[in-house]
Structure formats: C-alpha cells, structure tokens
Amino acid sequence: MKINTLEVDGVVIAELVSDGIELSKEQDAVDLMGSCYNLKTQKIIIYEKNIDPSFFDLKTRVAGAILQKFVQYGFSIAIVGDFSKFTSNALKDFIYESNKLGVINFVSSVDEAKNKLSAKKS
C-alpha cells in the first residue's frame, strides 16, 4: 500500500495509490487510517478499483463495516470511481445519502475528491 500526500488550500489529503485491492475488511480500514494518522491527515482519497467488489453489494454489509470505522475515528473520505454502472437502487440511495452528509463522498474524479475534502465546513 502506497500513500501519497497532497495539499489543497492548506488541507493535507492522503491518496491511496495501488494497483490491487486494498480494502476488503474492517482491519484494512484501520490500517489505512493508522498510516494516514502518521501523515497527520484524516482525509483520504480512495479509488473504487482498490475496494473489494463485495463492498458495493450492500447485502454483504462490507461497506457498512468499513465506512463505520472511518466515521467512528473522524476521517473523511472520497471514493473515486464510476458508480453509474451499479444498478442496485439501495446502493444508489446509499451513495446519494452519503454524499449529502459529506463525510463519505462518492465522486467521479480526483479533482472532485480534492474539492470535497478540502472544503471548509462552516
């Protein structure tokens, strides 16, 4: 697992860089957060390709377990990918609701991820 750091408008953001699956269970999220904490950031860009496909099948509860860890420890994440390919209405609703709250963001580009994670909350 490689993590790059980016600075956007004074906000440090970690970017998970990998060719393979890095998130498939809760412990993977904990390990990623530990690495990011050492980099002094609680904001992470993660790519869809680095997440186990079972995450996107809400019946498996993988997404809930992993994302709860990020929320529990005060991390904000942006997951970059093409989510239009998923046909599950439950997943579409989950993505919509997550994006409304702004802690877990499903976005289509790195630029959008940077904007979401660097936005100042008022």
N, C-alpha and C positions, 0 to 999 in steps of 0.2 A: 504494500500500500504506500503510495507516494502522495504527499500533501504539499501543494503549492500555497503560498500566501499572496493575496492581492490586497492592495489598499485602495479603497474607493471613498472619496470625500472624507478622509481621515478615519474610516472604518476598516479594520483588518478582517478579511474574509478568507477562510480556508477553502481550497478547492481540491477535492479528492480526484486524483489522476490515476487511472488504472485501465488496463485492457480487459480485465476479468471481473467476475462477481466479487464484490467486497462486503455487501450487506445481505445476509440471509437469516440472521437471528439477532436477538437482543444483545448478546455479548459483542457482536460486531459493532453495533451502535455505541456501546460503552467504550470499546477500544478506540473507535474513531474520535469520540468525544475527549478521551484522555489525551490523545495526540494533539487535538486542537486546543485543548486547555493549556498544554505545554507551549503552544504557539501564541497564547494569550488572545484567543478569539473564541467566541461562542456562536459564530455564524459560519455556515458551511454550504458549499455548492457540491451537490452530488448528481451524478449522471444516471439516468434510467438504466443504461447498459451495465452499471455497476451494482444493480439491485437484482436479487433473485426474482425471477418471474412470478413466483408464488406470492410475492408482496402485492401484486396487482390483482390477485383473486382474493377479495375481502373475506370470503368464506374460510380461508386458511388462518385468518387472524394475525398473519405475519406483519402486515402493515401496522395494525394497531399496537402490537407489542413493540415494534421497533420505534415507531413515532412517539409512543408514550415516553420512552426513555429520553428522547430529545427534549420533549416538553418538560418532563419532570426535572431535568437538570438545567433548564433555562436556555437551551440552544434554539436558534432559529436556523432553518434550513431551506434551501431552494433545490428542488429536484428538477433537472433539466431533461426534457425529452419530448417525444411526440405522443401525447396521450389521446389523440383523436382515434387511434387505432383500436382502443379498448371500447368494447360495445356494452359493457355492464353499466346499467343505469345507476346501480348502487355506487360503483366506483366514480362515475361522473359526478354524482351528488357529493361524494366524499371529497373529491378534488375541488369542487365549487365551494363547499363549506370551509375547507382548509384554507383556500385562497382568500376567503372573506376575512378570516381571523388574522392571517398574515404571519403566523409563526412557522407554519409548514406551508411552503409555496410550491406549486407545480407550475413550471414555466416552460416556454418553448425555446428560450435562448439564454446564453451566458450573460448577455447584456441585461436582459430582463431580470435574471437572478441577481446580478450585481446591484441593480436599481432597487429591487425589493429588500435586499439585505442591508443596503447602506442607507435606506430611508430613515429619517429621524422621526421617531414617534412623538406626537405632541400630547 
